[in-house]
Amino acid sequence: MTIERILSVAAAQAIDRDAATRLQMPSVLLMENAARSVAEVAGSLGDRFVVLAGPGNNGGDGLAAARHLGVARCAIHLLAEPDAQKSPDAALQLRILRAAGVPITVGALPDLDAHAGAVWIDALFGTGLTRELTGSARAWVLACDRARGAKLAVDIPSGLHGDTGMVLGAAVHADVTVTFVAKKRGLVVGDGPSHAGRIVIAGLGLPV
């Protein structure tokens, strides 16, 4: 009997650290591999996309996924710009898009009706979220949840605690969650199962 692998947030972070230190894989390479998987699944859901990206690495995954999907098919909305010191890979993804002249809206939500029927990519908050969402962060999560169209969550639906599956004020109800290496604990306990939808496990190109 095969035992399904479930990762805590700490265990997932340890895998990333091991890849960077022991395997010497640049973290931006892991982000690219994650983004490619997100784009592949998103492309199976439709041909128009709205990327809602947060300022951290989850948002960086979303920004990179837009390139793989084809930026002409994507409306990209960024909650806030990534801090280059805290999230250098996400900041790099933003620089790449801007250097290519890709339109990116910062701090303003898209018109939900104008994008009805698009695939909504939830790349707002990842497994590192531990406090209740308030203000604009909560508003963006609620807006994503109200949007009409298939919803794909990157790693975990925004607003879920990565270990307990608790809703931290508000959380996206995803149709599909693309998570990496293995399921995160928060996807299978608490409110996780009612928010995660179909779970797709994607590799990060680790040599294991």
N, C-alpha and C positions, 0 to 999 in steps of 0.2 A: 504494500500500500504506500503510495507516494504522499508525503506530508507537504502541504502547500506552504511555501515560504512567505512569511509575513514580516515586514520590516518596521521597526520603530523608527521615529525620526532620527534618533541618535545613530542607529545602525545604518540608515541611508546616508547620513552625513559622513560616517566612518568610511563607507565605500568610496565616496567622492574624494576624501582625503587620501585614501590608499592609492587611488588611481593617480592622484597628483604627485604623491611622494614616492611610493615604491615603484609604480609603473611609469612615472614621469610623463603622464598624459596631460597635456594642457587642459585646464578646465574649460576653455572655450571650445575645444574639440568635443568634449562631452555635451556641451550645449548644442553644438551643431548636430550631433547624432540624435539628441533628444528632439530637436526641432524638425529634423527630417522625418522622424517617426510620427510626430504630430501632424505634419503636412500630409503624409501618406494617408492617415486615417481621415483627416478632415476632407481630403479630396474625394473620399468615397461617400461623403455625406452631401456634397453639393458642389457648385462651381462659383459661388460668391461668398465672400468671407468678411466678417467683422472681427478684428483682433482687438480685444480689450486687454491692455498690458499694464501691469503694475511697475513700480520702480525697482524691483529686485530681480533676482535671477529667474524667477518664474516668468516675469515680464520679458526678460531677455530671450527665453525660449520662444515666447510668442512673436517677438520681433523677428527672430531668425526664421521662424516657421513661415512668416509672410513672404520672405525671399524665396523659400522653396515652393510655396504655392503659386508665386507669380504676383508681384506687387500690384499689377494692374487689376487684379481680381479682389484686392483687399482694401478695406477701409481700416486704417490703423489709428486707434485712439489710446493715448498714453495718459494714465492717471496722473503721474508726475514723473519728471525726468530722473533717471537713476543717478545716484551719487557715484562718481568714478572711483572713489576710495573704497566704498562699501561694496559696490557691485560692478567691478571693472568690466566683466564680460557683457553685462547688460548695456553698460555705457558704450562699449565697442559696437554692439549690434545697432544701437541708435546712430552712432557716427557713420556706420556703413550705409544705412538707409538714407541719411541726410546727404552724404557725399554723392549718392546716386540720384538725388533730387526727388526722393519719394515723399509725397505729402504725409505728414504726421500731425494729428491734432493732439495738443497737450492740454489736459485739464478740463476738457469739455466732452460730454457724452455724445454719441451719434444720435440722430433722429431715429427712434426705434421703428416708426412706421415706414420711413424711407428705406429701411433695410430689412423689412419683413420678408421672411423666407430665406434669408442668408444663413450661412453656418456661422454661429457665434463662438469664437474661440476665447475661452475664459483663461487668461494668463495673468490674472490680477494678483493673487496671493497663493503661495505654495504651502509646503508642510511646516515652514518656520513660523507661521502665524500662531500666536499664543494669547493674544488679548482680543477683547470684544471689539468688533468693528463699529466705528462711529463716523459721523460727518460724511465727507465726500466718499471715503472708502466704502462705507455702508451703502451710500446712494448708488455707487457704481455696481456693487454686487446685486442690489435689488433690481437695478435696471437690466442687467444681464439676465436675471432670472425672469423678468417680464417679457423679454424680447421674443418675437415670434420667429421660430426657426430652430433647427437642430443646434444643440449646445454641446461643445466639446471642452472638457476641463483638462488643463495641463497638470499632470501629476496628482492633483487632488482638487475637488471643487472648492473655489474660493470661499472662505468663511468657515470651513471645517477644521477642527483641531486635528493635527496629523497623527496623534496617538490615541485620543479618546473618541474621536468622531463626533464630538460635541459641536453644535452650531454656535459660533461665536458672534451672536447678534443677528446675523443674516448669512445665508449660504446659497450658492447656486445649485439648482437642480439640473445636473448634467444628463444628457442622453448617453454620452460616452465619456469615460475618463481614460486618458492615455497616461499610464504611470510607468515608472522606469525601474528596471531590474527585477522588482517584485512588488506585490501589493503592499501598500502602506497600511499600518494598523487602523488608522482612522477611516479607511474605506470600508472596513468590514465590521466595525463595532459602532455602538451608539447610533447616531443619525446617519452614519456613513452610507449604509446600503440604500437608504431612501434618497440619497443625493447623488451617488456616484454613477448610476445607470450601468451600462455595459462597461466592464473594465478590460482594457487592452494593455497587456504588459509588453513594453518595448525595451530592447536592449540599448546599451550606451556604447557598444563597440568594445567592451572590456574583453581582454583575452582570457576568458574563463569558460 
